[in-house]
Amino acid sequence: MSAYAAPVRDMVFALDELAGLKRLATLPGYEEATEDLVRAVLAEAGRFAGDVFAPTNSAGDRTPAALENGVVRTSPGFRDAYRHYVEAGWNAMPFEPEHGGQGLTWSVTMSVLEMLNSSNMELRLFTILKFGAVEAIA
């Protein structure tokens, strides 16, 4: 258990009241982004950020990534946390299902990324370039 607790309730409020969450599912291609699904995604992302990303945060401070003999050695726990990140599909949220994505809106994706950024920025930096690469290929 980590000290990080994602502000899921605040994020849901912002998406509901400011971004118009109810209208998301009316947009072409986002019909499955219902309120219930978005709330479940944000709740799970908060749990994931607190239980998987955050516990590796201090390890990254104590033992940062290093280049040794041409091989990058990541901080302790980063490899497993990244593997869980990919296996859970967090890396594919906003992309089209035909490209292996989940087809969720960027507004939901950005909320999840904010949780991951806040729980462990160093680990999150390992995942950033992928979004641009997928966009370029798509």
N, C-alpha and C positions, 0 to 999 in steps of 0.2 A: 504494500500500500504506500502510495506517495502522498506528499503534501499538496500536489496539484489537484484542484477541483475545477473542472471546466464550468463556465457560466452558462450552462445549457438553457436554463430557464430564461435568462436575459437574451440569449440568441434567438430562441423561439419567439419571444416577445417582439424583438426587432424584425424578424422575418414576417411575423403575423401582422403587426401594426404599421410597420414602415415600408416593408418591401412587398406587401400584398401576397402572402403565402397562398391564399386561396386561389389567386389568379394563376399561379405557376402551373397548375395541372391543366389549365385551359389553353396553354401555349402548345403549338404543334411540336410534337416530339417529346413533350414532357407530361403526357397524360397520366403516367404512372407516378409522378411526383406529388402524391396526395399529401394532405396535412399529416395523416397518421404515419406514412412512410418517412416523411421528413423529420418528424419528431423522433421516430425510432432511430433513424440514422444519426441524428445529433446526440441522442442519449448514448448510443453505442460508441460514437466517436469520443465523447467525453470520458467514458469508461476506458476506452483504448488509450487515449492520451495520458490519463492518470495512472493506468496499470502497466502500460508497456513502454511508452516514450519517456515519461517523467522519471522513472527509477534509474534510467541510464544517464541522466543529466549530470550528476556529480561525477560519475566515472569519466565523462568526457572532459570535465574540468581537471581532474587529477591525472588522467592519462589520455592526452589528446591524440588524434590520428597522427601517424608519422610515416614517412617514406624511408624504408629500410631495404637497401640492396635492390632497388627498383620495384619493391612491393609496398603497397599502401597497407598499413596496419591500422585498423579502426579502433576506436575506444572500446573497452570491455562492454559487452552487451549490445553494441550497435548492430552487429551482424544479425543476431537473433531478432532484435526489435525490427529491423528492416525486413527480414523474412516474414515476420508476422504482419507487417504493414502491407506487403504485397499479397500475401495469402488472403488477407481480409478484404482485399479489393480497394483499399483507400487510394491506391495509385491510379485508379481508373474511373473515378467518380464522374467527371464531366464529359467523358468521351462517348462517342456513339457506340451502341452495343455491337454493331457490325465490326468495330475495331477492338472489341474486347472491353469496352467501357460499360458504365452503368447508366449513362444517359441522364444524369442528374444535372440540374442547373448550376451555373457558376456561383449563384448566391448561396446555395447550400454548400457547395464545395469550398467556397471561401470561409464559411463558418467553421468547417472541419479543419481546414488548413490553419486557421487562427488558433484552434485548440492545440494542434500539433506544434505550431510555432511557440506557443506559450509554455508548453510542457517540456520541450527540448529543442531549442533553436539549432544547435549544432547538428543533431541528428536530422532535423528537418531540412537542413541545407543539402544533405545527401540526395534529397528527393526533388529538388527544385527544377533542375534542368530538364527533367523528363517531360514536364508539361509542354514546354516549347518544342521539344523534339516530336512529340506526338502530334501537336498542332501542325508542324511543318510537314510531316509525312502525310497526315490526313488531307 
